[in-house]
């Protein structure tokens, strides 16, 4: 199923694209992988989640 198609349960999946490029020191870009549609995960794997914020404001709100 493409990211823009409707699933069998009638729910439309979110459309998402990704393109990989690099920028050299002069600001010139080069496409490493062209833009393509991808289907996002419903939940990221634990190893790919950002760690909890440790700034003073966030630490105070948790306590």
Secondary structure, DSSP 8 states (H G I E B T S, - for coil): --TTSB-TTS-B---EEEEEEEE-TTS-EEEEEEEEEE---SS--GGGS-----SHHHHHHH-
